Amino acid sequence: MSVRILSLLSCLIVWTHLPPAASTSASPQGGPKVEVKRLMKTCKKCHIDQWKEWRASRHARSWTNPVFQEAIATLPDKGEGCARCHAPGSLPPKAFGDVPLARKDARKLGVNCTTCHNDPARYYGPYPSKGHGGILVKAEYLQAAVCKSCHGHPEVNEAHDQWSSYVRSPAAANGKTCQSCHMEEVTRVMARGRRKLKNVQDARLGRRHLFAGARTEGKAEDAADLRVESDGTHLLATVTMHTGHVFPSSEGREGRLEVRFFGGDGAEIQTVTQIFDKAKDHVLPPEEATTIRIPFPAAAERAVTSLVLRFPVVPGREKEKRIPLAETETLR
C-alpha cells in the first residue's frame, strides 16, 4: 500500500509542477524553456491515444521528413528559418496565430505536444481540467487561429499559406474551423495510461490528434465533385472542391485533371492533362464550380476523366504518390 501511495504522490507532483530543471535552461527569449524530450516521454505514459495519433501524423515528422531534409540542405541557413514551424517552440504564452520561435533542442520531435500545450510553467488546453495542477484554458484551441501560426503568414512563406484562402472561404463564413476537417471529434477518456488519476477518467468530447490530410486514408474521398458533359465537339469538365482552402494548398504537389480519349475500338487515342499548381498560381477555389473545356479528338467516341492529387518524385521521395479524388466516363 505504501508503494502505491508513494507512486501516486510522485505522479501528482510531476503533473502539478514542472521540475526545477525546466526553469534553469535558457529559451530563445532568454528565459526558462520547455524540456521537450523529457515531457514528450511523460505525455506518452498517460495520453496513450493522443500520443499514438500524433506519432503517426505528419506533424511528428515535420523535421525528419526526407523531402524536407533534402530541401533545407540546399539553403544557406540549413533550415533555421524553416525550424520556426518544422521544429517550433511553444506557442503559448505568445498570441495564437503569431509565428513561433524555433527551438534548438529535440528537433526530431517536430511539431509535438509541447508546441501547443506547454510553456515552462503551465499546461494549456481547450477545456478545464484539474490535471497538471489545473489547465490554463484558452478559447483559441477551438478556433482556426491556432493553426494560423504555421499555416498562415504568406509574408514568411506564401507556398505554405492555407490561412489566406481559408478566411475567404465558404467554410470560414459558415463557422467551420481547420479543426472541423483535420481534427475529428471523438468522445474518450483523456488519459488512460498507467498513471490513472481520478480527475481525468471521465470520457469527454475532444479531438483526434492525427491531423488528417489528403494523404490520410479515406480523407480525400469526398474532397471534390466532378461533372463531365460533351457538346459533341468539346468535353466540359466541371470541378467543385469541397475543401476549406484552395486546391492544391501547398507546394510539392499538384492537382491533375487527366482526360483519356478512346476510339470506337477501345484503343486510347490521346491524353490531355490540366495541371493545378500553387507555385504557378493556378489553383481551384473552394466550393466554386470551375469548368475546363477540352476539344474532343475527331476519332474519339468516349472519354475517361480523372481528378488526381499527385506528389511527384523529388529529392527525398523516390516514388510518386497519386491520390484519386474523382473519376467519370463520358460518351461523345
ABEGO torsion letter per residue (X at the ends): XAAAAAAAAAAAAAAABBBAAAAABBBAAGBBBBBAAAAAAAAAAABAAAAAAAAABAAAAAAABAAAAAAAAABAAGGAAAAAAABBBBAOABBBGBBBBBBABGAAAEBBAAAAABBAABBBBABBBABGGEBBBBAAAABAAAAAAAABGAAABAAABAAAAAAABAAAAAGBBAAAAABBBBBBBABABABBBAAAABBBBBBBAAGBBAABBGAAAAABBBBBBBAGABBBBBBBBABABBOBABBGBBBBBBBBBBBAAGBBABBBBBBBBAAAGBBBBBGBBBBBBBBBBAABABBBBBBBBBBBBBBGBABBBBBBABBBBBBX
